[in-house]
Amino acid sequence: MFTFLKNQFAQIPQYNATLFLCSIFLSAFTLISFSFPVSFDLESLDKLIISEATVHGVDIDLRVKFFYRMLFFGMGLIVFYFLLLKTILSKIGILKSQINFLFILSTLGTCSVITSILGTNSHSFSSLSITLFIFITGIQTIDHQFNIKGKLFSHPTFLGLISSQSFILYFAIAFFLGHEKFVQNNFISIFSFSFLFFFLSYQFLNRYKKIPLRRINLLLLPLPLIPLVGFLTIESVIYLKLNKGIYIDHKLFFGGLFFLSSSLFYAWIYFKKTNYSTNQSFKYIWGPSVILCFVFLSSYFPIIAQKKELYELANPANSVMNVFQFKQIPLIDFMSSHMLAEQWYGYLYALVFGYTGKLDFLVYEFMNIIPFVFLLYYFLNQLFLNPILSVFFILCFPFLGFVFFPNIFLALIMFFIIEKAINTTNPKTYFSVFAGITLLIVWRLDTGITALMSSLFFIPIMGFVSVKKIYLKDILKGFLLFLISILVLLGIAIIIRSPEYIWDNFQCALHYVTANQAHGYKSLSNNFPQQFYIYHVLFPAIAGISILYIIYSLWKNKTGKIFSQQQILFLKSSLFLFFIFISNAQRGLVRHGFAEGSEVYILSVFFVALSLLIIFLSKNKKLHKQFPIFYLSLFIFFVSFKFFHYKISETTLEKSVSKNTFLQLSPTFNKNLFDSRVIMDNNFSNYHYKDLKSFMDKNLSEEQTFLDFSNTPMLYFYCNKNIPGYFNQNLQNTVDDFLQLELIKNISPEEVPLVIFSNYPPNWFDATDNIPNVMRYYLVAEYIFKHYEPFGIINHRSIWIAKSSKHKFDDSKFLEKDTLISKPQYYNYQLSAGHIADFHIKNPFEFTENILTKSFNSSLIGKDTVTLKLNNSVPELHHCWLSVEFDKALPNKVEVLLNNSEDENMGRFSFDSKNSKSDIYMLRLSNHYLWHSGETKSLQIIKPKDIGIKEVSILKDTRIEN
């Protein structure tokens, strides 16, 4: 038996690896198709055994038998499929290009089966791989059986072309008949029928009508317009319905628009005399069209449900409101955390449909996917010089958004811009380098900073290892052009606003983006498994060693020119991606990462960089092996090192064929039902903002607004009010004293007569990261305490009104009173009280004025309580610090109590000992609401008995008038 199998393997040795992989794929697909889902329910007992498994009805023997049955049956299937494929392929004489394509297809298909086993449904691509596998072998069999001359129709390039045409046709069928159950459940059947239709049509037109293939391709070139026409159709129908009150059936509209665009296209090619080759037409037309189909099917939904979130959504929503209602300019007048990346699609929507104060613009959020997938498509084309494989990768790689972290991957744009600048080396191309980095920063802050740092690493190294010389004068001239452009834009901004205004807002932005201390967690992880050290130690070490190796290899090539252009591209792109990984690692070191149950911020594009290096090290120059190595490396790395649960139940391709927007298009577009793009949740609005908006509409003028101190900035959008500050999330982004003072400058009781002080009862947003807003934003809180007073509870939020307001706020509707704010509050400064004092010693507060100082002697030793009586003027201070100096280091916690004349507690502080040469501690007395009542008559300090107090001081903060 073994001799027989050995002889079978030896007969076609050049195909053994391919046939073996194909056999694994077919066996895995067979097993998962006929064996899953599996049940281990206990039906009967062979022996009377009452156990945990019996109680829950689980058959343990069945589970064990299933394991071994799958193992040995799978091994037998592999041998069976290998012998079957060997017999078939040896008889039909399959082309080398086809056997290579089968190898790639089997690699992708096997990974898709494994993905399904891991719990992420990828059945559609597994079935698609099997279908293409059958088609390839079937077509080659027909060619061989009937001795048809010319193998073009069985060539992978041609098969890739008609596969793309079939996917586009599926898009059209889903558009027209998506509501039919047959379409919803039979993607593979529709694709197969379309594939056969196009294949037979090509055969008929070419062989029997003698029409050249290029002419057929040219005649079919309007088909790539289908996804764009489909999108424009839906948007046009909605526009006419919402803005003009006209309803047109979307199917009729699609037919008319496609006929018009096709006619214009044919007229254009008639006069232009365009004649694309198959490769060119696929690369520039068919491939991008398939990608658009994929994006529209998987991510575009013209009708969406209201997002029930009041924090992150404020960035795009408030941006659109600021621009179209309050006529503000992005970056100049306001800033959102993620810059234009979360704004531009809202502006586009409002420009087309008009601004209505609704969340309809969110239906265009999917557009952020488009630059990512097309950059990836371009990148893969550069690497593997095969657009068909690039499209396959984008459609079928199951963990695309995790391995190619989209926001950070966009920084790779700078790699291509720098490469062009080095190759052409003139001031204009270097201008594009500086402009590109700036635009990426404006696009999205983390993307731009990553691109900036990566470029600063990459460019000098290229100057060292590049064959082409980099001229410093060209860089300087390019920078001069860039600087002139920036000065022109700055001049325009100054003309529109004012120099002081621009400078103040620039300082605000700078303070925000440089405040890692404000955003970081105390610990990088809640626990420290081995994967934590792999991500934070091993991966960076691999990246550092790889960078050194790549630099050495490129330098070696410069002296000896031993590598091909493609190998150099693998090295350079790997190098730049490693720099992206290192530059972006700071995000996982500040906040996002293991502490939040996500490692993608740390990982970013590390696996991509390492996989490219592996291809180079393999020294394999054959495409049909490079691509599988790349695909398998990414897949294996992700599956092996993924730590936190992959929370997606199905791949993007599966979603695009099972849950795409067209499946419910006809019912949705019923003219009697369709009246909005966002399905509002009345319960959500009634709970969170409906009454609050009515209250503001009744009591505030159009020019007046409110201050959100509850950290729910979406209330500005829902209540249709201007934001009194530079940031869309104006409280959370107010990260230091400078920004608090800038925010206070924009607040006056006349223009901002109302404050949403807190959620009621308080929640996580009132104490982000367990730091109370009153403690974190103490200057703003104290300003509120001085100028505003509690009014009542509306929509589960504590509302305060200006004390000096001449307007009588209407409280005819019953308002629940805030009973929490009048209770003594507890603020735990922990180690920060010591650090505040250290900061004050190193950087004396010029804005403080000593109001009260009392020294103590050693008689306090042995007492655990010290009481400091306050004179009448101290409780009148609205902004003050408490400073306590001990005679030696503290061993543990100290408490400070605020007491009234009857020794009743009005508030409490605590702080922990610190390791420092100084034994001085400082905390903010006036961030207690009850302090501002003026009834605090004494401070009670509870300390260890063996520790004495040298001095207690109260310092007036003069930055804000009292």
N, C-alpha and C positions, 0 to 999 in steps of 0.2 A: 504493500500500500504506500509506504513512504517512498519507495523507489519510483512508483508511478507518479506521485505528486512532484518528486524532484524532477522527473523528466518533463512534466507539464510546465513547471516553472522555467526550465532551461530552454524550452523551445522558442520563447520570445523574450529574451532577457532584457531587451531595451525597454519593454513595457511593464516589467514586473512591478515596479513601485507604483505606477499608475493604476494597474489592474488591482493591486492589493488595496490601494486607497479607495478605488471605486467599489470594491467588494465590501469594504468596511462601511461606506456610506449606504449602499443598498441594504446591507444587513441591519444597520442601525435604524434606517427608515422603516424597514419591514417590522422590526421588533416593536418600535414605538407606535406604529400604526395599528398593530393587532394585539398588543399586550397592555396598552394603557387606555383609559385608567384601569387600575387593578384594585380589587377588593380583597381584604383579608378577614372578612366577616366569618365568624364561627357558626357553622351550620349544625354540627353534631359533635359530641364528645366520644372518642374511642375509650377513654378512661375517665372515671368520675374524679375530676380534679377541680377544686374550687380555688382559683387564684385571681390575681389582679387582671390577667388577660381574659380569664373566663368571665369574670364579673362584667367586663366591658365588651364581651363578645368578639374577641380577636383570636384568630386561628394562628398560633405560632408556627406549627408545622407547615402550614400553607405558605407562610412568609419565607421560611427557610427553603422550601421546595422551589418557590418562585425564583429566588436568587440563583440557585444552581441551574435551574432550567433555563433561565435567560443567559447565563454564562456559557453553558455548553451548547445550547441551541444556537446562540450567536456565533460561536466558533465554527459550528458546522455550516451555518449560512455563509460565512465568509469564504470557506473552502468551496461551497457550492457555486456562489456567484463568481468566484475567481475562475473556476473551470468553465462556467457558462460564458463569461465574457471573453476568455481566451479563445474559446471555440468560435464565437461569433466574430470577434475582431480579426482573428487570423484568416477567416474565410472571406470577409468583405474587404480586407486590405485597407483599413482605415488610414486616413491621412495623418501625417505627423502633427500638423497643426490642430487636428481634431482631437487626437489623443492628449495633446497638451491642454486643450480646452476642457476635456473630460476630467483631467487631473485637477484643474482649478475649480471646476464645478463641484467635484467630489469633496474638495477641501472645504468650500463654502457650505455645501450641503451637510457635511458631517458636523460642522460647527453649529449649524442651525438645529440639528437634532439634539445635540448636547445642550443647547440653549433651552429647548423645550423640556428636557429632563431636569434642568436646573430650576424650572418653575416659571420661565418666561416663554409664553407661547410664541413659537416661530414656525408653526405648521405650514403657513402659506408659502414661505420660501423653500422649505423642505420639499413640498409638493411641486413647486416651480422648478426646483433643481432636478427632480425626478422627471418631470415633463420634458425639460430641455435635454436631459440625458437620453431619453427615449427618442426624441426627435432627431438628435444628432446621429445616433446609431441607426435609426430607421431610415433617414434620408440617405446615409452612406450605403446602407443595404440595398435600397432601391437603385441607387446609382450603379452599384456593382452588379445587381441582378439583371438589369436591363442594358448594361454597358453604355450608359449615357455619357457622352463625351463632355469634358469640361467639368471641373470639380468646384466651380465658383459657387454653385447653389448649396453646397455642403460645407463651405468655408466658414469658420467662426465669425469673421467680420460681417458676412452677409447674414448669418443667423442672428448675430447681435443686432443688426439693423432691423430685421423683421420682428425680433423680440421687442424692440423699442416701439415699433409701430403698433404692435399688439397691445402694449401697455397703454399707449395713448388712446387706442380705440376702446379699451376697457374704460378709460376715463370718460369718453363720450357716452358709452352705454350706461355707465353709472349716472351720468348727468341726466339722461333722458328717462332711464328705467330703474333708478336706484331704489325706488319704493317697492319694486317687485321682489318677492322673497327669493326668486331664482337668482337674481343679480346679487342679492345680499349674501347668499351662501355658496356661490359657485364661481369664485374668482378664477380658479384653475380651469374650469370648463370653458369659461368665456375667453380666457387667454389662449387656451389650446385651439379653440375654434378660430380665433382671430389669427393666430400663428399660421394655421393651415390655409386660411383664406388668403393671406398675403403671400405665402410661399407658392401656392398654386397659381395665384394671379401673376406673379413674376414669371413662373414657368410658362404659363400660357402666352403672356404678352411677348416674352423674349423668344421662346422656341417656335411658337406657331405664328405669331404676328410680326416677328423679326424686329421688335422694338428694342433698341439698345437699353441696357440696364441703367445707364446714366440718364437717359430720357425718361424712363419710368420713375427713377428717383426724383427727377425734377418735377414731374407731374404730381407726385405725392407730397411735395414740400409744403403745401398748405396745411397738411395734417399737424405739423408741430405747432401751429397756431391754436389748436384746440384748447389746451389748458388756459392760455391767456384769454381766448374768446369766452371760455366758460366763466372765468373770474369776472371779466368785464360785463358779461351778461347778468350775472347775479347782482353785481354792484349797480348796474344801470337800472335794473328792475326795481331794486330797493330805492334808489334815488328818485325815480319817477313816482313811486308810491308815497314816499315820505315827504318829498319837497313839492311835488306837483299834483298829488292826489290821483295820479293816473296809474292804472294797473295793466300791465302787459304780460301775457303768459311767457314764462322764461324760456320755454322750448321754442316758441315762435321767434322770440328775440334772438336766441342763439343761432337758429337757422339763418335768419336775415343777416346777422353780423358776420357769421362765418362765410356766407356767400359773398358779401361785400368785400371782406378782407382777402378772400381767395381771388376774387376778380382783380383787385388791385395788385396782388402779388403776381398773378399771371401777366398782367400788363407790364409790371416792372421787369420781370425776367425776359419778356419779349423784346423790350427795348434795350435792356442791359446786356442781354446775351450771356447770362450767367451760366456757368457749367462746372458745378462742384463735383469732385470725386466722392466716392462713397465714404472714405475716411474723413475727408474735410466736412462733408455734410453731417456726418454723425457727430464729429467733435464740436462743431459750431452751431448746429441746428437741432438734430435729433436728441443728442445727449442732454443739452440744457432743457429741452422740452420735456423729456422724461423726468428730469429732476423737478421741474415746476409741477408736473402732474403729481409727483410724490409729495411735494410740500403742500399743495392745495388739498389733496386727499387726506393727508394725515394731520394737518394743523389749521386749516382754514375753516372756520365756522361762522357763517354770516349772522346767525342768531345765537346769542349766548345768554347764560344765566347771570344775574347780578353777583359780583364778587362780594363775599361777606367778610370784608377785611377793611380795617380803618387806619392802617399804618403804612405799609409798603406801597399800597395803591395811591397814596397821596403824592408820590413823586411824579408819575405821569399825569394823574388827574389834575393836580394843582398847576402843573406846567401849562396844560392846555387852557385851563381857566385864566391863568395869569396873562397869557398871550392874547387870547381872543376876547376876553371880557374886560380885562384891566389894561390892555395894550402895553404890556411889559415885554422886554427883550431878554431872551435867555442869556444867562451868564452875566449880563450887565445889570439886570434888575433882580434876578433870582437865580437860585442854583438848586438842582436836585442831586441826590446822592450818586446816581448813575449817569448823569449828564444826558447828552442828546440821544443816546441809545434807547432810552425809555420815553423820549418825548417826540421824536420825529414822526412816527407813525400817527400819533394823535394830531399833530399839525397837518399832516397830509389829509387825514380824514376830515378835519374841520374845514380845510380849504375846499374840499370837494362837496361835502354835505352841509357845511355851515355849522357853526357852534350853537348847540342847544342847551348846554349845561347838563347833559346826560353822559353816561359812560359808554355811549355807542362806539366811540373811537377805539375801544379795546378789541374790537373785532379785527383790527389791523395789527395787533400785537404780533401775530404770526410772521409778519414781514421781517422781523429781526432774524428769522431762520435763514432767509434767502441769501444774505451776504456770506453767512457761515458756510452753507452747502456749496455755493459757487466758488468760494476760496478753496474749499477742500477739493472740489472737482478739478480746479486748475492745478493745485498742488499735486494731486495724484497723477494727473496727466504729465506733469513735468517729471515725476519720478519714474513712471512705468510706460510712458509714451503710448498709452492705449486707452482711449476714452471709453470704450465698452467696459473694460474692467473697472474704470473709475466710477461709472454709473452703477455697476453691479455692487461695488463696495459701499457706496452711499445708501443704496436701497436695502442692502442685505446685512451689513455689519450690525449685530444686535445691540452693541453697547456704544453706539456712535457718539452720543452726547457726553458720555462719561470719559471715554478715552481721548476724544478730541474736545476738551472742555471749551464750548463755543466762545464764550466771552474772552477767554485768554488766547485761544487759537487764532483769533483775528489779529493778534500782534504779529503773526507770521507775515502779514502784508509787508512789514518793514524788511523782511529778508529779501523779498523780490525787488523792492525799491532800492535797497543797498546794492544788491547784485547788479542791477542795471546801472547804478551810479558808478560802480567800480569798473564795469566793462566799457562804459562810454566816456567816463571821467571828464565832465565839463560842469561849469557852475550851475546850469539848469537842473541837472540830475541831482546834484547835492542839495540844491534848493528843495527838490522834491523830498529828500530825506528829512530835512527839518520840518517841512510843511506836513509830511506824512505823520511824523511823531505828534505834532501839535494837533492835527485833526483827530488822531486816535485818542488823545487826551480829552479833547472836546467831545468825542463820541462816547467814550466811557472811561472813567478815571482809572480803574484798575487795569484795563486794556492798555491805555496810553502809558501809564507808568511802567508796566511790564515791557512794552515796546521800547520805551526810552532806555531803561536799564539794559535790556538785551542788546540794543544797538550800541550803547556805550562800551559794552564788552566786545561786541562782534567786529566793529569797524577797525579798531587798532590791530586786532589779531589778523584781520584780512590784509591790513597794510604790511604785516610781517610775513604772511604765508602766501599771499596772492602772487600769481605769475605776473599779472599786470600791475604796474606801478600806480600808487595813489599819490596824487599831487596835492600838497597842502594848500597851495594857492587856489586851487579849484574849490576846495572845501570852504576856505575863507570867503571867496567871492559868492559862493552859494549861500553862506550864512549871512553875508551882507544883504543879498537880495531878500532873504527871509526877514531880516531885521527891518528893512525898509517897509516890507509888506505889513509887518506887525505894527510899526509906527503909524502907517497910514490908517489901519483899522482902529488903532487907539485914538488917533486924531478924530476920526469920525464919531467914535463913542463919546469923546469929550465934547464934541460939538452938540451931540444929541442930549447929553446929560450935563455933567460938570466934572472938573478934575477931582474935586474932593469926593464927590459921590462915587466915581470910578475907583479911587484909591481906597476908600472905606470898604467897598464891596470886595475889592481884590484882597485886602487884608483879611476879611471874613473868610473868604475861600481858602486862603493860605493857612489860617489858623485851623480850619476844619480838616484839611487834607493832611496836616502834619500832626494830628492828635491821636496817635496810636494808643497812648495811655488811656484815652477816654473810651476806647472801644474794646480793649482787650479783656480777656478772661484771666482770672488769677491762675488757672491751671489749664494746660493744653488738653487734658483728658480727664474724664471722671474715673477711669481706671487705666492701667498701663499694661496691656497685653503685649505679646511679642510683636504684633503687627504695628503697634505704636512706634517701636524702635526701628522696625523695618522702614517705615515711612519717614521717620525723622532723623535716622542715622544712616541706615544702609543705603537707601535710595540717594540721598545727597552725596554720600561717599562714592557711589557708583557714578553719579553725574560728574563729580569732580575729577575722578580718574579718567572717565571717558573724554572729558574736555581736554585734558592734557594729552591723551593718546591721539585725539583727532587733530589737535594743533601740531603735534609731532608728525603725523602722517601727511598733513597738508604741507608742512615745511619740507618734508622729505620729497614730496612730489614736486615742489617748486624747484628743487635742485636737480631732480632726476627725471621728472615727467613720466612717472611710472603708472599712473592711474588714468582710466578713461574719464571722459567728461561726465558720464552718468555716475561713476563711482565718486567723483569729486562732489557732485550734487548731493549724493547720499551723505557724504561726510559733512558738507557745509550746512545742509538743512538739519542734520542731526545736532550739529554744534549749536545752531541758533535755537533750536527747540530745547536743548539742555539749558541754555541761558534763560529762555522763557520760564522753564521749570524753576530755576534758582531765583529769578527775579520775582516770581509770583509766590514763592514759598512763604513770604512774609504774611500773606493773608491767613494761612493756616497757623502761623505763629502768633498772630494778633487775636483772631477771633474764630474764623470759620475753620472747622476741622473736626478732630475727634471729640471735642467738647460738645459739638452740635450734632454728632452722629453722622458726619460726612467727611470723607477723605479726599473728595475730588478737588477741593481748593488747594490742598497740599500737592496732590498728584499732578494736576493740570495735564501736561502733555509729555510726562516723563516716559511712559510706555512707548509713545510714538518715536521719540528721540532714540530710545534704546533699540527699538525694532529696526530702525534705519541703520544703526550701527551694526546690528547683527547681520543684515543683508550685506553690508560692506565686508564684514569679517568672513562671511561665507564664501567670498570671492566668486560667487556665481553670477555670470553675466547673461543668463538666459531668463527672459521675461517670464516664461511659464513656471519658473521656479522662484524668481524674486518675489512675485506677487503673492503666491501661497505662503512663502516664508514671512512676509510682512503681515499678512492676514492672521496666520496661525500664531505668530509671536504676540500680536496685540490681544488675540482671543485668549491665549494661554496665560499671559501676564495678568489680564483682568480677572479671569476666573480663579487663578491661583492666589492672587494677592488682595482681591476685593475683601474688605473686612466687614463693613456695615451692609445690611441687607439691601439687595438690589430691588427697589420697591416698585418695579414695573411688571405688570402681569403679562404684557405682550409687547413684542417688538413694534417699532414704528411702522414697518411694512404691514404687519398683521393689523395694526390699527387702521392703516390706510385702506385696507380692503374689507374690513369688518365693521368699522365705526366711522366711516368718512361722512362728511357733511351731505353728500348727495343721496345717501340712503333715505333721508327724510325730507328731501328738497321739495317734492310735490306737495305733501301735506303742509309744510311750513309756509309755502308760497300761496296758499289759499287766500284770495283777495279779501275774504271776510275776516280772516284771523290775523293777518300780518299787519301790525301797526307800530312795531318798535324793534330795535336790534338787540335790546337788552330786556330780558324777562325779569321784571322787578319783583322782589320779595317783599310783600307788604308787611309781613311780620318783622322782618329785619328793619325796615324803615320806621315802623311804629315803635320799635324798642329803642332804636339808637338815635334818631335825629328828626323825626317828623314834627313832634311838638316843639323841639328846640328851634327848628327853622321857622315855625309859625310865630314863636315868641320873638325871635329876632326881626322877622318881617314887620311885626307890629310895633316893636319898641326901638328899633335902630333905623337911622336914616340910611340911604344908599351909600353915603360916604363913610359911615361908621362901621366898625368891625369889632371883633373880639380877639382875645388872646387865649390860645389853647394851652393850658398847663397840665392837661390830662394825657398828653402824648398820643392823641388820636387826631392827627392832622387832616384826615379825610373829612372832618366836620367842616372845614373851610369850604370844601367843594360842595358838599351836600347842602350847606347853609348859604352858599353863593356869596361868600365874603372874602375880601382881600386879606392877604397874610401880612401881619405887621412885622416883617423881618425879611432877611435875605434868603433864607432857606425854605424849601417846601415843607420839610419836616422841621419846623422852626425851633421846636424845643429840643428834640433829640440831637440836632446838629449844633446846638449852642454848647460847645464842649469846654469852654474855659471862661475865665473872668472877662477877657477882652470881648468875647462874643456875647456874654450876658449883658455887658454894658452897652454894646451896640444895639442889642435887642431892646433894652430899656429906652434908648434914644428914640426908638420908633413907636413907643407907647406913651400915650397921654390919656388921662381919664376922659377928656373931651372927645377924642377921636376913637378911643378904645374903651367904651364905658362898661364893657362886660368881659368877664373872665370865666372860662370853663376850668375850674380849679382842679377837679379830680373826677375820676370815675366814682360811682357810688353804688355799692361799696368799692373801695380801692381794689385795683387788680394789678397784674404784672406791669402794665404800662405806667402805673403811678410809682413804681419802684423797679425800673429796668435794671436787671442784673442784681436785684436786691438792694439797690441804692435808692432811697426815696427821692422823688423829684425835688422836694423841699430842701434836701441836704445837698444834692448834686447841683441844682440850679439855685443856690442860696440867695444870690443877689436879686434874681427875678422874683423869687418867693417873697423876699422881704419888701420889695417894691409893691407887690400885690397886698401884703399884709398892711402896709401903710396906707395905700390909696383905695383899697376895695374892701368890701364886707360881704359876708355870706348872705345870699338872697333866698335860695331854695333849690330843690332838686327837680330837674327836668330831664326826661329820657335817661334816667339813671346816671346823671352827672350833676355835680355840685356847681351851682352857678353863683358867681359873685358879681356885684355891681359897684360902680365907682361911688365912693363916699361923697364926692363933690358934685355928682351929677345933679343938674337942675331938673332933669327930666324925671317925671314920676313913672317908674316902671309898672306896667299893668300886671297886677298879681290877682286879678279877678278869678282866674282859674286856680284851683287849689294847688298849692305847692308844698310838697313835703320839705320839712326843714332839715338842714344838715346837722345831725346830732353828733357826728364824729369829730368835727373840727374843734369843738369846745372841750374835748377830752384831752388830758395830758398825753403828749406824744413822746415816743422813745426813739432816739437816734444813736446808733452805735457807730462811732468813728473808727473802732478797732485800731489798726496801726496807723491810720492816716493822721490822727492828731499829732503824733510824733513827727511825721514827715512834714506836716504843715509848719510846725515849729522850726524844724531844720531848714526848711525853705526860707522862712522869715529871717533866720539868723544869717544865712548866706546872702539873701537878697532882702535887706530890710524894707518893710512896707513903708514907703514914703507917704502913703495916703492914710496912715494911722496916727491917731493922737491919743496919748495916754490919759485916761479919764480917772481911773482909780487904781491905786497900787497899795497893797498891804503886805508887809513882811512879817514872818512868823519866826519864833525862836524854837529851840530844841524842846520846849515844854510840850510840844505836840506829839513827841514820841510816846507811844503807849496808847494813843487815842486813835480810833478808827474813823472818827467823824470830825470835820472842821466846818464851822459855819462862818460865812462872810456876810455881814450885814451890808446892805446897799443903801447909799444915800438916795434921796428922792430924784436926783437928776439922772441916775444910771438907768432905771427902767424906762425912761423916756427916750433912750437911744434906739433908733430903728435899725442901726447897722453897727454891730460891735463883735469883737473877738474876746474870748476868755483865754488867758495865758496862765499856766500853772507850772511852777518850777519846784521840783523835789530835791531833797538833799542827797539822794543817791538813787541808783537805778531801781525802777519798779520791778517787782517780781510777777505781778499779775494785773488784773483789771482794776480800773478806778471808775467811780460813778460820780456824776455831778447832778444835783437835784435843784430845780427852780421851785422855791416855796413862797407862798404869799404871807401876809401878816399873821395868819392863823396857822402857819406852818403846814398848810395843805400843799400837796405836790401839784405843780402846774406844768411840769415837763421833766424829762430826764435824759441825760447823756451818759455815754460810757466810752471808754477807750482802753486799749491794751498797751502793755509795755513794749518798748522797741529796743533793738540793739543799737545803741548810739552813745557817743561820748556825751551828748547833751541830755539832760534830764528835764527838758522843758517840753510841755505839750500845749497845743492850741486847738480850740474848736470854736465854732460859730454859735454864739449865744442867741443871736436874734433870728435864727431860722426856725424858732418856735413861734407859732401863731399867738399863743397865750402870753409870750413875752411882751408883745405889742399892746397888751391891755394895760400895761403900766402897773400891774398889781404884784409883780415879783419883788419881794422885799429882802430876800436872802438867798445865798447860794450855799448848798450843803454838799461838801466834798467827802465822799466815802472812800477811804484809802486803807492800805495795810497798816497795822498798828506800829510796825517797826520802821516806818518811813515817815520822815518829816517833810514839811512844806517850807521852802525858803520864801517864796513870793507868789502872790496872786495879783494879776493885772487884768484890767478891762480896757481894751483899746477901741477907740471910736474909728470906724471906717468912713472916711470923708469923700469917697468917690461918688456917693449919692447923697444929695441933700436930705437932711433929716426932717 
